[in-house]
């Protein structure tokens, strides 16, 4: 945890806060439409018999499919005092395939906050991790995201 003067104490104290859980039914049609949208014709994504012949419960979702799964936001009080936001990127880890018929529950945790001076001035970095768990209580993936916030410089 940073001891910076630019990070409000309330934001530092919010580390570890979790969102509400949100459950998502994973539908076969949604997987097919997503695979079509990304132009990936892997039969694992559309052919149930083929997927089952390889030991899966049903068709599986492309890994990037989880971007389309809903998550509940963190509480409103977890926000930077700076108004401008830049996406600092995401790191995904995958542990188990997501299959049609799964119920994926998401929960997001506010992991860390720190600041750094850069060409935009002082920047506050907010780190959060979303866990994706199936109905068997198996962790199927995590996504760690970084948001970079800063106060835009006023033009003279």
C-alpha positions in Angstrom: 0.0 0.0 0.0 1.3 3.4 -0.9 1.8 6.1 1.7 1.4 8.8 -0.8 -0.3 12.1 0.0 -2.2 12.1 -3.3 -4.1 8.9 -2.5 -7.1 9.5 -0.2 -6.9 7.5 3.0 -10.4 6.2 2.3 -9.2 4.7 -1.0 -6.2 3.0 0.7 -8.5 1.6 3.4 -10.8 0.2 0.7 -8.2 -2.3 -0.4 -9.7 -5.8 -0.1 -13.3 -4.6 -0.7 -15.3 -6.9 -2.9 -18.2 -6.4 -5.3 -21.5 -8.3 -4.9 -21.5 -11.7 -6.6 -23.2 -11.8 -9.9 -24.2 -15.1 -11.7 -24.4 -15.5 -15.4 -26.0 -18.4 -17.4 -23.7 -19.4 -20.2 -25.8 -20.1 -23.2 -24.8 -22.2 -26.2 -26.2 -19.6 -28.7 -24.2 -16.8 -27.0 -21.0 -18.9 -27.4 -21.8 -19.5 -31.1 -22.5 -15.8 -31.7 -19.4 -14.8 -29.9 -17.3 -17.3 -31.9 -18.8 -16.0 -35.2 -18.2 -12.4 -34.1 -14.5 -13.0 -33.6 -14.4 -15.2 -36.7 -13.1 -18.3 -34.9 -14.6 -21.4 -36.5 -13.2 -23.9 -34.0 -15.7 -26.7 -33.8 -15.3 -26.8 -30.0 -17.3 -23.6 -29.9 -20.3 -24.7 -32.1 -20.4 -28.5 -32.4 -21.8 -30.1 -29.2 -21.1 -33.7 -30.3 -17.5 -32.8 -31.3 -16.9 -31.1 -27.9 -18.4 -34.1 -26.0 -16.2 -36.5 -28.0 -13.2 -34.7 -26.6 -14.5 -35.0 -23.0 -16.2 -31.6 -22.5 -19.7 -31.3 -21.0 -20.9 -29.2 -23.9 -19.5 -26.7 -26.4 -16.8 -24.6 -24.8 -16.5 -20.8 -24.9 -13.5 -19.1 -26.5 -11.3 -17.7 -23.7 -12.1 -14.1 -24.6 -15.8 -14.9 -24.2 -15.5 -14.0 -20.5 -15.1 -10.4 -21.5 -18.9 -10.6 -22.3 -19.9 -11.9 -18.9 -21.4 -9.4 -16.6 -19.7 -8.3 -13.4 -21.0 -6.2 -10.5 -19.1 -3.0 -10.1 -17.1 -2.2 -7.0 -18.9 0.1 -4.5 -19.2 3.8 -5.6 -16.8 5.0 -2.9 -13.9 3.2 -4.5 -12.8 5.8 -7.0 -9.9 8.0 -7.7 -10.0 11.8 -6.9 -8.8 12.3 -10.5 -11.3 12.7 -13.3 -9.4 11.3 -16.3 -9.1 7.5 -16.7 -6.9 5.4 -19.0 -7.1 1.6 -19.4 -3.8 0.3 -18.1 -4.4 -3.2 -19.4 -5.6 -6.6 -18.2 -3.9 -9.9 -17.3 -6.0 -13.0 -17.7 -5.3 -16.4 -16.3 -7.4 -19.4 -17.4 -7.7 -22.6 -15.3 -10.7 -24.5 -16.8 -12.9 -24.3 -19.9 -16.3 -22.6 -19.7 -19.0 -24.8 -21.2 -22.5 -24.0 -22.4 -24.8 -24.7 -19.5 -22.4 -23.4 -16.9 -23.3 -20.8 -14.4 -20.4 -18.4 -14.0 -20.3 -16.3 -10.9 -18.1 -13.2 -10.8 -16.8 -11.3 -7.9 -14.3 -8.4 -8.1 -11.8 -7.4 -5.4 -10.1 -4.0 -5.1 -6.5 -5.3 -4.8 -4.2 -2.3 -4.6 -3.7 1.4 -5.2 -0.5 3.4 -5.8 0.7 6.5 -7.4 3.5 7.5 -9.7 4.6 10.7 -11.4 4.7 10.7 -15.1 4.4 12.9 -18.2 0.7 13.4 -17.4 1.6 14.6 -13.9 0.7 12.6 -10.8 -1.2 9.4 -11.7 -3.1 7.0 -9.4 -3.2 3.3 -10.4 -6.2 1.2 -9.3 -5.8 -2.6 -9.4 -8.7 -4.9 -9.3 -9.1 -8.7 -9.8 -12.3 -10.4 -11.0 -12.7 -14.1 -10.2 -14.8 -16.3 -12.5 -16.2 -19.4 -10.8 -18.5 -22.1 -12.2 -21.4 -23.9 -10.6 -19.0 -26.6 -9.4 -17.1 -24.0 -7.4 -14.1 -24.3 -9.7 -12.1 -21.1 -10.4 -12.2 -21.0 -14.2 -10.4 -17.7 -14.8 -9.1 -14.4 -13.2 -8.8 -11.0 -14.8 -6.5 -8.4 -13.1 -7.1 -4.9 -14.5 -5.3 -1.7 -14.0 -6.9 1.7 -14.3 -4.7 4.8 -14.5 -6.2 8.0 -13.4 -4.9 11.5 -13.5 -6.0 15.1 -13.4 -5.9 16.7 -16.9 -3.6 19.7 -17.0 -5.5 23.0 -17.5 -4.5 24.9 -20.6 -3.4 28.5 -20.1 
